[in-house]
Amino acid sequence: MSHSIFDEVKVFEDTDENTDVIKSFIKTEHESTEEPFCVLDVADVMQKHQNWIAKMPRIVPHYAVKCNADPFLLKILAVMNVNFDCASQQEIRVVMKLGVSPNRIIFANPAKWTTHIKFAKTMNVEKMTVDSEMEIIKIKDIFPEAKVIIRIRCDAKNVLVSLGTKFGCDPDEEALRLIHLTKSLGLKLWGFSFHVGYLCSESDAYVRGIRTCKKLISIAKEIGCKDVQLIDIGGGFPGNRGYSIDEVARRINNEIEDIDPSISIISEPGQYYATSAYTLVSLVHTKRVVRQADGIVRMYYMNCGVFNGFIEEMLNLKERLPIPVYKPASDAKFLSYVWGPTCDSMDCILKNVMLPEFHQGDWLAWMDIGSYSICLSTSFNGFAPPKVHPCARKSQWKKFIDYTKRMQKSQE
């Protein structure tokens, strides 16, 4: 196993608490620079993957790179034999540089640049998603050997962000037209996919999607599409601490029980793998106490904001509360705002929340921040994205090394 990236993993004692790990990085790396940083727990990623394989052994996960393309995370996933969902030429290039073979990649962007399709052909990445006639014609012109996967719309009823407005064809008439077009052009119809949406909390949505895909596979085979052999159930699985995949796994497993073993079933989880593995650590560099009509408000200004880690807060998708790295002098809480470092007034992480008393120089930990945070960071106003420090406890690190060795041996 190559250790080009793993050499940078810092190993701690099993007895070290999370705050001990954070304090160690503050002392050795950030006390003098005041820069924000993220701690990546390698064991958390491994445990998530092992849990997925145990609970849904037939569903082959393809990590959605767009969720978090941190090189450390991608390397961890690659050596554990996780497959990948890529949406662009650059994402394909990045994962293939890690030694990932093209058959472990699905090019799952339904609306691709022609240059990116040409690149996929060059790299022999054959599986690609479509949801329109134009996309099928583009593939016919550029990469006729590709394995076409038709994406249907299947929105969950209870979901934070619906994706069906942008992607996914109507599963009835439009899907049938695309099946016929693919057949008439002599392309390989490889399968069907759907995505229930961002942070789905309705397990029935996966059941509906799978049932529709089963029906479309039967139709496609009747029409004469002999290559059909895949169902892609997409993503939407939460990854925060305390989330259990058990119920949705039970529903999915029940629904796929009668599917012929010749049909492969894959998924595109992103947040499930990344969210809880990352903790962001920020510094309070300035404090103001403001008297307003309804009372006193404490204004805290941090070295990290919505432009370099907290975009979901600006979009009102999440509201995380900080945990003080060093215990406050009092348990009392006060009405507070938390601002990012830029001069943009939109750079506000929390408004009108009750927080302990913080002071200039206090470090704060923000949990479950591995998804759609670092990957959306910018250097706006000259403030760089947080640096990532991968770490593991001794016994967990040994388990990880042993696990990846077994994975490699199984592939030989």
N, C-alpha and C positions, 0 to 999 in steps of 0.2 A: 504493500500500500504506500502510495506517495505521501510524504509528510510536508510538502511544500507550503501548505497552508496550516496544517495541524501543528507545525512547530510553534505557531503563535498562540496556541491554546494554553491558557494559564491554568495549572492544576492546583486545587486547594484541598485541604484536609476535609474528611467527611464530616467532621464536627463543626466546620465553619458555617455560620449562619449566612443568609443572603446579605445582611447588612455588613458582615465582616468582609465579604467579597467586594462589595461596593466601596467600603472604606479603604480597602487595599488599593483599588484602582485610583481612588481620589488621591491618596498619599503618594503613590509612585508615578502617576501620570498627569493629574489634573489640578493639583493644589495650586501650582504656580501659574497655570495657563488660564484657569477659570472656564475651560471649554466643556460643553456638555458631552456626554458619552452614553453608549448603550452597552449593557452586559448581555451576552448571548449564552444561554445555558444549553450546551451541547446535549446533555442527557435528556432535557425536555423534548428535543426534536426526536431523539431516538425512541423515547417512550411513546410519543405520539404515533410514530410509524409502526412500532410493534403492536400498539393497541389497535390500529387500523387493520393490520394484517390478521390479528386474532379475531376481531369482531366481524370483518367483512373480507374473508380470505379470497373470495372470487373477484372482488372489485380491485382492479390494478390501479393504484393511484399515480397520477401524472401531476406533479407539483406545478401550480400556476406561477410561473416566474414573475409575472407582473406584480404579484402580491408583495414580494420582497426579493430583490435580486442581489442581496448582500453576498459577496463571493464566499464568505465563510459558510453561510447557510447552504448555498448551492453545492459546495464541496462536500459538506456533511451528507446531504441528500444523495449526491451522486455515488459516494462510496457505499451507501446503504442500499444501492440498486433501485432507488426511487426513479420513476420515469418523469418526463417533463412535458408540460403544456407551454408552448412558446407562441408568442403573438407577433413576432417580428424577426427580421434578418439578424439583428443584433442579439436577441435572446437565443436564437438558434446557435449563433456563433459562440456565445459565452458558454453554453452548456456543453457544446461539442468539444471545446477546448479543455473541458474537465474529463474527457475520455468517454463521454456518453455517446453510444452508437445511435445512428439515425433512426433505427427501429424503436428506440425508446422515447421518441419525440412525436408529439402531435402538433401540427401547425394549426392552432385552433382559433385563428382570427378569421371570421367569415367574410371580411372585406380587406383583401390583401393588395399591397402595391405589386405591380407587375414585376418590378425588379426583385422583390422579395420572393416571389414565386420562382423566378429564375435562379435565385440563390438556393432556395430549397431543393430545386432540381439538381444543382451542382453538388449539393451536400447529400443527395439521396434521401432527403426527408420526404417521404411519400404521403403520409397521412395528413390530410388537410380538410378543414371544415368549410362548408359553403351554406348560404341561405338565399341565393338569388340566381337567376338565369345568367346574368352577366358574369358572376364569379365562375360558374361552370364553363362558360365559353372562354374566359381567360385561361382557365386551367387546360382546356382542350388545345388552345393555341400555343401555350408555353410548356406545359408539363403533362402531356396526355397519359403518361404512365402512372400518374398520381392515384392515390386511393381516396376517393371522394366520400366525405361524411356529411350528410345533410343535417343541418341544425334546425330543429323545430322550436317554436315558442311554447314555453310551459312555465308560466309565472306562478309563483307561490302566492297564496292569499295573505300570508303573514310573513312579510319580508321587509328589510330595512330599505333596500334599493332594488327596484325592478329593472331587469336587463332586457325584457322582451320588447320594449319600445324601439330599441336600437338593433337588436339581433334576434334572429329566429324566424323562420317562415311559418305561415299558417299550416298547422299539421294536417289539414284536410286537402282542399283543392290545390293549394300552392305546392305542398309537399309532393302530391301526385304528379304535378307538371314537372317538377324538378327530377323526379325519378325517371319519368319518360324521356326527358331531355338528356339526362346522363346516359341512359340506355341507347338512345338514337345516335349519340355522338361517339359511341363505342368506348366510353370511359368505365373505369371500375367503380361501381357503387359499393363502398366498403361497409357503410353502416349509417347509423343515425345518432344524433346527440341532442341534448337539451341542457339548459341551465336555469335553475329555479329562481335565482336571484341572490343578492348580497345578504349574507347572514339570515338564512332561512330558519324559521322556527316552526315550519309546518311539514311534518314528515310525509303527509299524504301527497304533497307536490311531487316527490320522487316516485311515488307509486303511480300517479297519473302519467308522468313522463315515460316511465318504463313500459307501461301498458300501451301507450301510443307507439313507442318504438317497436314493440313486439308486433303490433298490428301492421306497421309500415314494412317491417321485414317480410312478413307473410305476403303482402301485396307485391313488394319488389321481386320476391322469388317467383311469384305467379307470372309476373311480367317477363321474367327471364334473366333477372340480375343474379347470376350464379355466385358472384364474389361476396355477397353481403354476409358479414360475419362479426359485426361489432355494434355494441351499444355503449354510448358515452353519457353517463349520468351527470356530468358537469361538476360544479362546485357548490358553494353556498353554506358549507359546514363551518360553524363557529369554532374558534380555537382558544377562547379565553379560559383562564383557570376555573375549574369547577364544572366546565361543560362536559356532559357525558354523551357519547355517541351511541350509547346502547339502544335507545328507543328507535332512532332513525335506522340504525343497522338492522334491528329486528324487522322493521317494516320492509326495508330493501331486500334483505335475505329471503323473506317470505315471498316477495313478488318475483324474484329471479329463480326461485326453486325449480320451476317447470321449464326454464329456458334451456334449449339444447346445449350440451357442453361445447359444441363446435362454435358457439357464439361467444366471443370475448366481451367482457364487460369492464369498462374503465371509468375513471373519474378524474376530475380536475380540482382537487382541494388546494387551496392556498392558505387561507387564514387558519385552517385547522392545524397546519404544521408550524406556522410562524408566530402567531399572536402571543401566546404565553411564554415563548422562548426568550423574549426580549424585555428588558427593563431599561427605561431611559432615566438617566440621572442628570438633573439640572441644578443650577446654582442661582440663588437669590442674590442679585448684585445691587439692587436698589429697592428702597421701601419708602412709600409716602403714606401719611395718615391724613385722609381728606374728610372734612366735615360737610355732610350733605343735609338736605332738609329732613330726611328721615333717620339721621344718626351718623355715626362715624364709620367710615369704610377704610380698610387697610388695602393699599395698592402695592402688589409685589411685582417686580420686574425681573424676569429670568433670562438666562443666556440661551434659551431655546424656545421657539414659538411655533405658530401655525405654519410658517414657511419652511421650517426645518425639523418637523417631527409631529406636529399636532394639527395636520390639515383636517382630520375628521372632526375636530372640535369646531373649526371654523365653519364646516358644512353642517354642523348640528347633528352629526351621526353618532357621536359618542361624547360622554362627559366623564373623564377620569379624574379622580382625586389623588393628590400627592401623599406619599408617606414620608415623613421626616426621617432622614438617615440617622440623625442624632436626636435623641428624645428631647422634646420641648420641655421647658421648665415647668409648664402648667398644662393641664388638660382642657383649660378654657378655650372656647372657640369664638371667633369674631367674624363679622360680615367682611368678605374679602373679594378682591379681583386679582387675577393672575395674568400678567401681560408678557408677551414675548419681547425679544431684544430690539426689533426693528422700529423704525419711526412711523410705521403704518398703523393707523388706529384700528384696523381690522385684526391686528396681531394680538388677539385676546383669547386666552385659553379657557378661563373660567370667569363667570360674572355672578355676583351676588350669592356666593357660597360661604358656608361657615367653615372656617379653617382655624387651626391652632395659630398662635402668635409666631411668626417667622421673623428672622433678622437678616441683615446683610451678612453674606458668607454662609448661610444655611444651604445644605444640599438636600434635594428632594428626589424621591424615587417614584417613578410612574410605571405601573405594571401593565402587562398585556398590550404592549405597543409595537409588536413585531410586524403588523400588517398595515399596508398602505400608509406608512409613516416615513421611514428612511428613503424608500424608493420615490417618494414625492417631494423630498427635500430639495431646496434650492440654496444658493448662496446670496439670496437677496439682501441688499444693504451691507454685504460683506461678512455675513455671519454664516459660517460653514456648517454643513450637516454634522450630526454627532458621529464621533469615531466609535467603532464597534470593537469590543473586547470579548472574544470567545473564551469560555471557561468551563471547567468541569471539576467535580470532586474526584478524588483518587479512585475509589471503587467504581464510580460511574464511568470514569475514563477508561478503566480496564475493561469494563463490560462493553463499552463502545468499540474499542479496538478489537476485542474478541469477536463481536458481532460482525464487524466489517470484514474481518478475515474469513469468517464462515460464509459471508455473502460472496466474497471473491472466489472462494473454493468451490462454491456451488455453481459458479458460472464457468468454471474451467472444464 
